Amino acid sequence: MKYIGVDFGKRKIGVAIGDDATGLAFPIGNIDGGVEAVLSLIEAAKSEGADAFVVGLPIPDVHHTEQQLDIVKQFVNDLEVVSKMPVYVVDEQFSSAEARRLQHEHSLDMPEDAIAAQILLQAYLNGDRALTVETAKRRED
C-alpha cells in the first residue's frame, strides 16, 4: 500500500510519500493550508498513486492544546469523507523538532513541514506511534 504523509498546519501542510513495499518515506514538499488543502492532498494522492493518508495528531500536552487536536481531528474527518480513502493517524509529538534537527544537521533543502511529514509517515510504516482518532487524548505522564 502507498501512503501520503501529512503534517497538518493552518497555513502550510507538509507532504511525504511512502509505501509498505520499501518501508520508506520521503518528503515531497508543502501545500497551502486552508479550504483547498483537502483537494490538494487528494490530487497529490492521485498523482502519486497513493491508497491512504497518514496524518499527525497533536496530542494535548505542554506543546499542544485540546483545540489544536479538535482542529486536526476535523481535518482528518474532512479528508476521509471527501477522499473516500482511509486516513490513519500517528502521534506527531516532537516531529517538527526532529525535522529542524535533521534540516540543520544535514543541510537539507526540503521544507521543515515536509520533513516532519516524512518523520510521521516513517513512524507509521515502522509501526510506531499509531493511534486512532478516538483514543487521542491527553497524556497523563
VENVENNOR-V128583 format. One record per backbone hydrogen bond with DSSP energy under -1.0 kcal/mol. NH is the residue of the N-H (numbers start at 0). CO is the residue of the C=O. E is the energy in kcal/mol with one decimal. If there is no record, write none. Layout:
BEGIN
nh=NH co=CO e=E
nh=NH co=CO e=E
END
This chain:
BEGIN
nh=2 co=17 e=-3.4
nh=3 co=51 e=-2.0
nh=4 co=15 e=-2.2
nh=5 co=53 e=-2.9
nh=6 co=13 e=-2.3
nh=12 co=30 e=-2.8
nh=13 co=6 e=-2.1
nh=14 co=28 e=-2.8
nh=15 co=4 e=-1.9
nh=16 co=25 e=-2.9
nh=17 co=2 e=-1.9
nh=18 co=23 e=-1.2
nh=19 co=0 e=-2.5
nh=22 co=18 e=-2.0
nh=25 co=16 e=-3.2
nh=27 co=14 e=-3.1
nh=28 co=14 e=-1.6
nh=30 co=12 e=-2.2
nh=32 co=10 e=-2.6
nh=36 co=33 e=-1.6
nh=39 co=35 e=-2.5
nh=40 co=36 e=-2.5
nh=41 co=37 e=-2.1
nh=42 co=38 e=-2.3
nh=43 co=39 e=-2.2
nh=44 co=40 e=-2.5
nh=45 co=41 e=-2.4
nh=46 co=42 e=-2.7
nh=47 co=43 e=-1.9
nh=49 co=44 e=-2.7
nh=50 co=1 e=-3.2
nh=51 co=1 e=-1.3
nh=52 co=85 e=-2.3
nh=53 co=3 e=-2.6
nh=54 co=87 e=-3.0
nh=55 co=5 e=-2.0
nh=56 co=89 e=-3.3
nh=58 co=56 e=-1.2
nh=60 co=63 e=-1.6
nh=68 co=64 e=-1.9
nh=69 co=65 e=-2.6
nh=70 co=66 e=-2.1
nh=71 co=67 e=-2.1
nh=72 co=68 e=-2.7
nh=73 co=69 e=-2.1
nh=74 co=70 e=-2.0
nh=75 co=71 e=-2.8
nh=76 co=72 e=-2.2
nh=77 co=73 e=-2.7
nh=78 co=74 e=-2.8
nh=79 co=75 e=-2.3
nh=80 co=76 e=-2.6
nh=81 co=77 e=-2.7
nh=82 co=78 e=-2.2
nh=83 co=79 e=-1.7
nh=87 co=52 e=-3.1
nh=89 co=54 e=-1.9
nh=90 co=128 e=-2.2
nh=91 co=56 e=-2.4
nh=94 co=91 e=-2.4
nh=97 co=93 e=-2.5
nh=98 co=94 e=-2.2
nh=99 co=95 e=-2.5
nh=100 co=96 e=-2.2
nh=101 co=97 e=-2.6
nh=102 co=98 e=-2.6
nh=103 co=99 e=-2.5
nh=104 co=100 e=-3.1
nh=105 co=101 e=-2.4
nh=107 co=102 e=-1.4
nh=114 co=110 e=-1.9
nh=115 co=111 e=-2.5
nh=116 co=112 e=-2.1
nh=117 co=113 e=-2.0
nh=118 co=114 e=-2.4
nh=119 co=115 e=-2.5
nh=120 co=116 e=-2.6
nh=121 co=117 e=-2.9
nh=122 co=118 e=-2.2
nh=123 co=119 e=-2.0
nh=124 co=120 e=-2.8
nh=125 co=121 e=-2.1
nh=126 co=123 e=-1.4
nh=127 co=122 e=-3.1
nh=130 co=88 e=-2.2
nh=138 co=59 e=-1.2
END
